[in-house]
Amino acid sequence: MSSNRHMKDIRRSSWTRFAVTVAFIIIIASVLNMLRVRLDLTEDRRFTLAPPTVKILEGLKNDLYIQVYLDGEIPIPLKNLKRSVKDMLEEFRIASDRKIDYEFINPSSDKDIRKRNTLFESLEKKGLNPILLHSTDEEGGTTQKKIFPGMIINYNGVEVPVNFLENNKWASTDQNILHSEEGLEYQLIQTIATITAGTIHKVAFLEGDGELSEQEVADITWNLHKYFTVDRGRIGGMKGILDAYTAVIIAAPLREFREADKLVIDQYIMNGGKVLWLVDEVAVNTDSLSYGSTAGLYHPLNIEDQLFRYGARINPVIVQDIDCDIQRFAVSTGTDEKQTVSAPWLYYPLLTPNQHHPLTRNLNKVLGKFVNTIDTVGLDPHIRKTILLTTSQSAKTLSPPTVIMLRESELAPDEKSFTKSYIPVAVLLEGTFTSAFKNRMVGNLVNDPSFKVRTSSANTKMIVVADGDIIRNDLRHSGSETIPLTLGQNQFTGQIFGNRDFIVNCLNYLADNNGLMELRSREMKMRLLNRQAVRNGRIRIEVVNILLPILIVIASGIFYSFLRKRKYTRHSS
């Protein structure tokens, strides 16, 4: 009798200890959840948000909703990317005190083809870029599937798309996924910072000297609208007219600048303004190429002295590069019909981004057209100069006047003559600049004899690119309608180069006052399995991964039963 009572006490005590242990674990878990203690034990700190990111997320005033359209049946690399996106969004949710909510959506889930295609069209109109995946079924047929590796961020009724998949044709799939993960935090927080900001930066395209028309920069303007208010206008010699703008864009001017306008730009820079210069010093009429030839002529713009004072010189030469784009040309054959020619075109170099600067890190190559080159000049220690774009290691330059003939595309280039390597094409200048109008009389330029030139700038920055076509989108004419095409896309091969991302990054970098662009410097290590070893030991790996956990559980159960039996047998005896 006493033995049975003793066994009951032992069981009651065991259950009591079990209940206390469970309750203790629940309490500890609740306390830790309230304290939000999180540890990032990865070597590259991939789960640790940067201080500027945390500051922006902690300052969110209203809820923000994110729809991620990367779900459903997708390849393993994209599943890995999806997991990284989910981990990042969870970190954002916690850092924002749960003001951010998100949902993963499969855009292909609807079995109704018409509804599915309608959704696809809607997502593309909103700005999400699809990728096409081809798969083969059991009968040997090929099916095509659209996947949208992107998201829509919703805040106070405003929707902004974010495409987070890097699609660099010169990188492997694993590298593209890794680069996508590296840039994920920047893309998210840059968009969130813009969409939730009380005030939005303003940028302006300058007009009046033959710059690119509104249609010729329509694609980049639409993309810049995600981050800025974008205006266009003339300077007209009016001092202070640019002061309301964070940055101004000078896109491929054709006529010489007037001294009064140069002074306005100069004083804008002296007061901390930022400028993106995209200018050519060699004029090429590309329309004439359809007749077999054209000419490259020296075409100064009367800004050479100004750029020289700031630390850059555009050289009036045309670049030829072995690493170039493929183009098609309609060639006149002497009859009413024209023949289409497709060949590498040495005058359209694929420019290499600087992988060591956050502005250009992980960008696709940038397509240039009749590119000039840049030299950095001066020894001013207050100006820091960084090359952003260069040619390949096999390039050469031609001095104007020069004849450019279409039949050059039919000839194999003499690679021995391409002896110049990594010629600078774009440069970033940062620091304090000296005015180009220092020690000059300017009263007659502004109709104000009392006007005083500011001779030294506040700390600021500018970017000089020796090619105006980098920002120009092609146009398609359909009847009376003119349709802007995607910037940086080869209309024949479909390849999209990094022009759009480069320009957007340039403006974001110039306007960046909180250090967000530095997030693009984040570097993660690629940890890949040895595919040969996996292939050779596939059966052994599968057996170990499937059977070993089961055997461990069974062994643990047997061992635990043995201990209990031994314990209670000892007590009963």
Secondary structure, 3 states (H helix, E strand, C coil): CHHHHHHHHHHHHHHHHHHHHHHHHHHHHHHHHHHCCCCCCCCCCCCCCCHHHHHHHHCCCCCEEEEECCCCCCCHHHHHHHHHHHHHHHHHHHHCCCCEEEEECCCCCCCCHHHHHHHHHHHHHHCCCCEEEEEECCCCCEEEEEECCEEEEEECCEEEEEECCCCCCCCCHHHHHHHHHHHHHHHHHHHHHHHHCCCCCEEEEEECCCCCCCHHHHHHHHHHCCCCEEEEEECCCCCCCCCCCCEEEEECCCCCCCHHHHHHHHHHHHCCCEEEEECCCEEECHHHHHHCEEEEEECCCCCHHHHHHHCEEEECCEEEECCEEEEEEEEECCCCCEEEEEEEEEEEEEEEECCCCCCCCCCCCEECCCCCEEEECCCCCCEEEEEEEECCCCEEEECCCEEEEHHHHHCCCCHHHCCECCCEEEEEEEECCECCCCCCCCHHHHCCCCCCCCCECCCEEEEEECCHHHHCCCEEEECCEEEECCCCECCCCCCECCHHHHHHHHHHHHHCCCCHHHHHHCCCCCCCCCHHHHHHCHHHHHHHHHHHHHHHHHHHHHHHHHHHHHHHHHHHC
